[in-house]
Structure formats: structure tokens, C-alpha cells
Amino acid sequence: MTPGADGPAPDPTVAYARLGFRDTEAAAAAGARLGLDEGLVRAVAAGADPDQALRALEGLADAADDRAELLAQLAVGDGFRRRLVAVLPLAVSLEPEGGQE
């Protein structure tokens, strides 16, 4: 998440905790690695299991042919973002045991 312009950068783990993430350190690291904006982080957090949804988004971004394009579309495409975030937890539950086929 992008820190606010009103002062020093807040601890990102606190922001992720406030949004309902349980593993705040992993969530903050994933958010930074993916360059997620606040809107996308909030959308991911709105689901039943934010940690699982964020892991699924990481996997999707890693598997995408054009990771930058996927993340750019999620940043600007509110409808696309809502639909994708709604199914992200399903992607993890459909993954074979241990993430291997």
C-alpha cells in the first residue's frame, strides 16, 4: 500500500492488520512485491479470507504472461477487480495439494 502524504510512512503491517489480514508481515511483503495500491488491497481484504485471496493473487500474478498488464488492469478496472477478487479464494481451494499438479 502506498503510504499517506500527510506524514511519515505508517508501518504497513498495522494497515494490513486493520484490514483483517492475519499474517500481516506476509501480506505487507506481498503487497509491496506486487505494488498493490490501497484500493486493490481493500478489495482483497473485503473477502472472507484476505490472506488466502492475496496468496491467490500472488500466484496469478506470477503465472501471468504479462504481470504488469494484469496489475495495471486491476488498478484501474473496478469491475474487473471486483469480479477477480470474488473468485480469488476459489482459485486457492481448487489448487492441487501443495500447489503442484
C-alpha positions in Angstrom: 0.0 0.0 0.0 1.2 3.5 -0.7 1.9 5.5 2.4 -0.1 8.7 3.0 1.4 12.0 2.1 0.5 13.5 5.5 3.5 12.3 7.4 5.9 9.5 7.9 5.1 6.2 6.3 3.0 4.1 8.7 4.0 0.6 9.5 2.4 -1.4 6.6 1.7 -4.4 8.9 -0.6 -2.3 11.0 -2.5 -1.2 8.0 -2.9 -4.8 6.9 -4.0 -5.9 10.4 -6.7 -3.2 10.4 -8.0 -4.6 7.1 -8.3 -8.1 8.6 -5.2 -9.9 7.3 -3.9 -12.4 9.9 -0.4 -12.8 8.6 0.4 -9.1 8.3 4.1 -9.5 7.6 3.5 -11.8 4.7 0.6 -9.6 3.4 2.7 -6.4 3.6 5.6 -8.1 1.8 3.2 -9.5 -0.9 1.6 -6.1 -1.3 4.9 -4.4 -1.7 6.3 -7.0 -4.1 3.2 -6.7 -6.3 3.0 -2.9 -5.9 -0.6 -3.0 -4.8 -2.5 0.2 -4.4 -4.8 0.8 -1.4 -7.9 0.2 -3.5 -6.8 -3.3 -4.5 -5.6 -4.1 -1.0 -9.0 -3.1 0.4 -10.8 -5.1 -2.3 -8.8 -8.2 -1.4 -9.4 -7.6 2.3 -13.2 -7.4 1.8 -13.4 -11.1 1.2 -13.9 -13.8 3.7 -10.2 -14.8 3.8 -8.0 -11.9 2.8 -4.8 -13.9 3.4 -5.9 -16.7 1.1 -7.1 -14.2 -1.6 -3.8 -12.3 -1.5 -1.9 -15.6 -1.9 -4.1 -16.5 -4.9 -3.4 -13.0 -6.4 0.3 -13.6 -5.9 0.1 -16.9 -7.7 -2.0 -15.4 -10.5 0.5 -12.5 -11.0 3.4 -14.9 -11.0 1.7 -17.1 -13.6 0.5 -14.3 -15.8 2.1 -13.8 -19.2 2.1 -10.1 -18.6 2.2 -9.5 -14.9 2.5 -5.7 -15.3 -0.6 -5.6 -17.5 -2.7 -7.7 -15.1 -1.8 -5.5 -12.2 -2.4 -2.3 -14.2 -5.9 -3.6 -15.2 -6.7 -4.4 -11.5 -5.6 -0.9 -10.5 -7.9 0.9 -12.9 -10.6 -1.6 -13.7 -13.1 -1.5 -10.8 -15.5 -4.1 -12.3 -12.6 -6.5 -13.3 -11.1 -6.0 -9.8 -14.4 -6.9 -8.1 -15.0 -10.0 -10.2 -11.5 -11.3 -9.8 -11.3 -10.6 -6.1 -14.6 -12.5 -5.7 -13.1 -15.7 -7.2 -9.6 -15.5 -5.8 -10.3 -17.7 -2.8 -11.8 -20.3 -5.1 -8.5 -20.4 -7.0 -6.6 -21.4 -3.9 -9.2 -24.1 -2.9 -9.0 -25.6 -6.4 -5.2 -25.8 -6.4 -3.8 -29.3 -6.1 -2.3 -30.3 -2.8 0.9 -28.3 -2.2 0.3 -26.2 -5.3 1.6 -28.9 -7.6 -0.2 -30.6 -10.5 
